[in-house]
Amino acid sequence: MNPHELGKKLETVGLPVAYNLFKQKQTKDYLIYIYSATISGSDEGSELIEYSYTIELYTRNKEVSVENKILDLLTGVDVEQSETIYIESEKRFMTAFSFSSLTIKED
């Protein structure tokens, strides 16, 4: 799964989604995703890309149903879900989901 595909999947959760940050302060619950990429070796001439993703869910209340929607989108992927923490300065809860995805670089 590449970053564009992940962004499209996250949009189906029904919350605003942004890569890295929103330009304007959000008043509703929202999702942020970030990633890094490692390009390595080749598989018969094709470069492999390993994406390491983090999805951050920011909510006013602990939202287990939204957390489950995110996990359902990532079925078949090993996902590490963090403990939910409260960020006083934001007046929001944050839960992070981390996982990796290996793809073949397309030309």
PLY file of the C-alpha trace (Angstrom):
ply
format ascii 1.0
element vertex 107
property float x
property float y
property float z
element edge 106
property int vertex1
property int vertex2
end_header
0.00 0.00 0.00
1.45 3.36 -0.99
0.73 6.65 0.85
-1.94 7.74 -1.65
-3.80 4.46 -1.21
-3.63 4.78 2.58
-5.02 8.32 2.44
-7.96 7.14 0.32
-8.68 4.27 2.71
-8.60 6.59 5.71
-11.13 8.92 4.06
-13.70 6.12 4.30
-13.62 6.40 8.12
-15.65 9.61 7.76
-13.27 11.99 9.53
-11.09 14.75 8.06
-7.73 13.28 7.00
-4.40 15.00 6.32
-0.85 13.97 5.65
1.39 15.34 8.43
-0.78 18.30 9.50
-3.82 20.43 8.82
-3.23 24.03 7.78
-6.17 25.15 9.92
-7.11 24.17 13.47
-9.64 21.33 13.45
-12.79 21.64 15.55
-13.98 18.05 15.02
-12.27 14.68 15.44
-9.63 14.00 12.78
-6.88 11.72 11.45
-3.26 12.49 10.59
-0.95 10.06 8.85
2.81 10.21 8.39
5.28 7.86 6.81
8.88 7.20 5.97
10.14 5.08 3.10
13.15 2.83 2.66
14.12 1.80 -0.87
16.18 -1.34 -1.04
17.62 -4.01 -3.27
15.89 -5.28 -6.27
13.67 -8.14 -7.18
14.65 -8.97 -10.75
15.28 -5.30 -11.50
12.43 -3.84 -9.43
13.21 -1.75 -6.39
11.36 -2.56 -3.19
9.91 0.19 -0.99
9.12 -0.37 2.64
6.76 2.27 4.00
6.58 2.74 7.77
3.27 4.42 8.63
1.82 6.06 11.70
-1.84 7.03 11.83
-2.87 9.36 14.65
-6.53 9.55 15.69
-7.49 12.74 17.60
-10.87 12.75 19.34
-12.68 14.72 22.03
-13.74 11.45 23.69
-12.28 7.94 23.57
-13.82 6.52 20.37
-13.44 2.73 20.32
-15.80 2.44 17.32
-13.54 4.71 15.22
-10.45 2.82 16.39
-12.12 -0.40 15.22
-12.92 1.15 11.81
-9.24 1.96 11.36
-8.21 -1.55 12.38
-10.79 -3.02 9.97
-9.22 -1.01 7.12
-5.89 -2.62 7.92
-7.06 -6.23 8.02
-4.19 -8.53 7.05
-1.56 -6.06 8.27
0.35 -6.34 11.56
-0.68 -3.16 13.39
0.59 -1.85 16.70
-2.00 0.29 18.47
-0.71 2.62 21.18
-2.28 3.36 24.50
-4.71 6.27 24.21
-3.29 9.41 25.79
-4.93 12.72 26.65
-3.20 15.83 25.31
-4.18 18.65 27.65
-3.08 21.46 25.31
-5.29 20.08 22.53
-8.15 18.95 24.79
-8.16 15.70 22.80
-7.36 12.05 23.10
-4.78 10.59 20.72
-4.39 6.97 19.68
-1.63 5.96 17.28
-1.55 3.01 14.89
1.81 1.93 13.42
2.53 -0.58 10.67
4.76 -1.26 7.66
3.96 -2.11 4.07
6.29 -3.49 1.39
5.64 -2.62 -2.26
7.45 -2.78 -5.59
8.40 0.64 -6.97
6.39 1.49 -10.05
7.99 3.46 -12.88
0 1
1 2
2 3
3 4
4 5
5 6
6 7
7 8
8 9
9 10
10 11
11 12
12 13
13 14
14 15
15 16
16 17
17 18
18 19
19 20
20 21
21 22
22 23
23 24
24 25
25 26
26 27
27 28
28 29
29 30
30 31
31 32
32 33
33 34
34 35
35 36
36 37
37 38
38 39
39 40
40 41
41 42
42 43
43 44
44 45
45 46
46 47
47 48
48 49
49 50
50 51
51 52
52 53
53 54
54 55
55 56
56 57
57 58
58 59
59 60
60 61
61 62
62 63
63 64
64 65
65 66
66 67
67 68
68 69
69 70
70 71
71 72
72 73
73 74
74 75
75 76
76 77
77 78
78 79
79 80
80 81
81 82
82 83
83 84
84 85
85 86
86 87
87 88
88 89
89 90
90 91
91 92
92 93
93 94
94 95
95 96
96 97
97 98
98 99
99 100
100 101
101 102
102 103
103 104
104 105
105 106
